[in-house]
Amino acid sequence: MMPLNTKYRTNQSEIMDDFEMEGEELRDALDKIAKINQLLGGNQLTLEGVKKIMRHKPKDVCTTIVDVGCGNGDMLRTLALYAENNNLNFKLIGIDANQFTINYAKKLSLHYPTVTYRCEDIFDTTFSSLHYDIVLCTLTLHHFKEEEIIKLLEVFKTNARLGIVINDLHRSAISYRLFQALCFVFGLNTMSREDGLISILRGFKKQELEQFSKKLNFANYTIQWKWAFRYQWIINLQLVVNFEQKE
């Protein structure tokens, strides 16, 4: 087995980066990604971030939450159920640049009246004019190059009233090898397998997320390593400091 160098992020593209892609292979990939995210606790990490940001927000006030790169909408449905079970007033919006993905998410969310979807490129002016309380970015940030990440985070910082919750991959040789084993266990298709491995190589080291935070002058944030090889990056944009930065 050849040694794996994870010092720098790879510039390799993923098959799913093609916004025109559609069909059964993509649908299967979206469902498998959602299933793995559920089983490995990814959805829970994002939900924890939302809870922290909303700690001092009145329950009866409507909270608009946008999920960037929403995939099949699994995270939004999780939030809708959480809101229902806790008497919270959520307005949930999913954003994805692939129309096939958005149509599929809509189909899966027919019985979730608080969830809506928009097909648009997050680098277009349409998205940059959208305002919200909280923005989520789950397994999406790694798809972009550094200059794109800075540009996107600037939009988030300007347009989010309460905060930003980012949940993304820790780039490491161990996580790469573990995912190879996971591919076998879950019987992932070729696209899911190849894209998943590239995703890990496009993931982040903690110091890279710290550097982004410094460039954007985020005053109140936490970056924590979580199982399974994820970073939970919570940026609190409220005037009241609810938590301190942790190393």
N, C-alpha and C positions, 0 to 999 in steps of 0.2 A: 504494500500500500504506500503510495507516494505521500511524502510530507505535505501538509497543507499550510500555506502562508495566509494568515488572516490579519496581517499588520495594517493593510490598507483596504478600503472599500473597493469592490470590483465595479467596473463600468459595464459589465455584461447586461444585456437586456433580457427581460423575461417575456415569454410568449404572451402572457396575459396583459402586457403593456400595450398590445395592439387593441385600440378602442373599437375597431371594426369587427373584432372576433365575436363569433356566436356559435350556437349549436350545442349538441349533447355533451361534448367533451368539456366545454366551458361550464355548463350547468353542473356536471359531475364534480368538476374542480371546485366550484363555489360551495357546493354542499359539503365536500370533504374538508375544505378549509374551515368552514363553520363548525363542523363536528369536532375536528381536532382542537379548535380554539375553545370549544365548550369543555372537552375532556381534560385539557391541560390548564384550565383555569383562566384563560385569556379574557373571557367575557367578565369574569368576576373582578379581574384587575381593573378593567375600565369602569365597572360599576362602583368599585371602591373609590376611584378617583372622583366620580360624579358626586358621591356621598360626601367626600371631604370638602369639595368646593361648595356644596349646598348646605354645609353644616349650620349656618346662621340665617338661611333664607326661609322666610315664612312658607308654610306648606300650601296655603291657599293661593299664592301668587303663581301665575303661569310662568313656567320655565321653558324657554326654547332651546333645544339641544340639536345640533347639527352633527351628523356622522359623515366625515369625509372619506370617500373610498368605501362605501357601505357594503359592497358585495351583495349577498343575497338578503341583507337586511336583518340578519340574525341578532346583532347587537341592539338594534332599535326595538325589535320585538321583546328582547330581554328587558329593556328599559320600560317599555309599555306595561309589561306585566308587573314590574317592580312598582311603578307609579300607581297602578290599579290596586295592588295589595297594600299600599301605604298611603292611600288617599292623597296622592300628589297630582298636581296639574301640569302635565308635560305636553309640549308641542314638539314632535320629533320629525326631523327632516333628514332624509338620506340623499347623499350626493355621490354620483358615479358618472364617469365619462362614457361608459359603455351602455348603449341603449338596450341591448339584449339583457344585460345584467339588471338594469333598472326595471325592465318589464317582468323579469323573473321575480325580483324582490317584491314588486307590487302584487303579483299573483300570490306569493306566500304570506302577504300582509293584509289580505282582504278583510280579515276580521279584527284588524287593529286600526280603529278610526283615528287615533292620535298620530299615526305614522303616515307621512307623505314622502314622495321621492321626486328628485329633479335630476335629469340627465344633463350634465354640463361639465366643462373643463374648469377645474378649480383655478386655473391661471387666466381665465377670461374675466372681463369686467363684470359680467353678470354675477359671478360668485363674490367678487370683491366688494359688491354693493350690498351683499346680504349681511344682516346683523342678527345676533343670537346671544344667548346668555352663556352657553358652554359649547365648545367645539371639541369633537372627539376625532382622534386620528389613530385607528387601530390597524397595525400591520400595513400602513400605507406610506408613511414617511420615507421608508427605505427605498421606495421606488424612484426617488428623485436625487438629483445631484446636489452638491452643497449649495450652490448659488440659488437653486430652485427652492431648497428647504428654507433658506433665509428669507426669500421673497414670500413664501407661503406663511411662515411663522409671523412675519410682519403684518400680513393680512389678518391672521388669527388675533394677534395682539391688539390691532386697531378695532376689530369688529366684535370681539367677544366681551361681554360686560362682566362676567364672573371669572371665567378661567378656561384653561386648555388641558385636555387629558390625552396624553400620547402613550401608546402601548406598542412597543416595537422590539425587534429582535436584537439579541446580544450576539455579535459576530465572534465566533470562536470555533476552533477545530473540534472541540468536544460536541458542541451543539450540531455541527455539520455531520459528524459520525452518528450521533443519536438519531438525527432526522433520516439518515439512510436506513437505519433499522426500522424507524417508524413507517417508512414507505412500504416496507415489506409487510409489516403487521396490518396496515390499513388497506393494502392493495391499491396504492395510489396509481392513477394513470400516468402516462409518460409526461404530459404537460405539468401535472401537479408535482411530480417528482423533480423534474428539471428546474421548474420555477422555484420550488421550495428551497432547493440547494443554492440557487443563485441568490434568493432572498436573504439567506443567512450570510452569504458573502457580501451582501449589500447592507447588512445590518450595522450596528454601532458598537463602539467602545464607550464606556462611561465618560471618559475625558472629552470625547467628541461632542456629546450632549451638553457637557459643562461649557464647552467653548461656544456652542450655539447660544446658550443661556447668557453668557457674558456679552456676546456680540449684540444681542437683542435687548440687553439691559433688563432682564427679568429679575425683579427684586425678590419675589417670594416663590420658591419652587422646591420640589423634592425630586431626586432621581434615585430610584431604588431598584436593585436587582431582584427579580422574582423568578420563581420556577414557572414555566420551563424555559430558561434562558431568555428572559424578557427584561426589558427596562420599563418601569412605570414612571413616567415623567409627568408630574402634575405642576402646572403653572397657575398660581392664584393671582388674578388681576384685580381683585377687590382692594379697596383702601384699607380695610381692616386686615391685619396680619393674623391668619388663622393657624398657620404652622410655620416652623422654621426650616431653613434649608438643612438637609442632612447630607453628610458626605457619604 
